[in-house]
Amino acid sequence: MLNDRLKEARVNAGFTQKEIADAVGIATTTYNGYERGKSDPDAGTLCKMMRFLNVDANFIYQDYNVQKNS
């Protein structure tokens, strides 16, 4: 879901969790929680992360509708 896609985008882009957290202005532990599925980013933070990772909402949410409708 969202956490898996964030991690996939980060790893594909070659960034550490700290680099993304610093770029969008959140704590590394907060970002770690997003990747672990403990919490979800607010819309503004998610937009910043997508911009930084150069991915769009289709990439982030492509599995969401499949799992939701199963």
Steps between C-alpha positions, in 0.01 A plus 500: 500500500616858557787401728632244252480743209683773695780259579516375143518855365769595752715195431463541122606865530801405715414711805519422869207556731693789657554670164129495421400608849743794486381599152134519604560639849395210722682286755666183375297303754181646352601390152598159633150469643355569154707221344411261782130574458463640852358828371424678173633837390263792463425612146757781500781278622408226254509753214847616607623141516356416158665809351834416662480137386374598154194272517132574458184393680444223245824338613430552870143371491507247214453203735244669724196454277594140415522400868196705599279333240623145564 
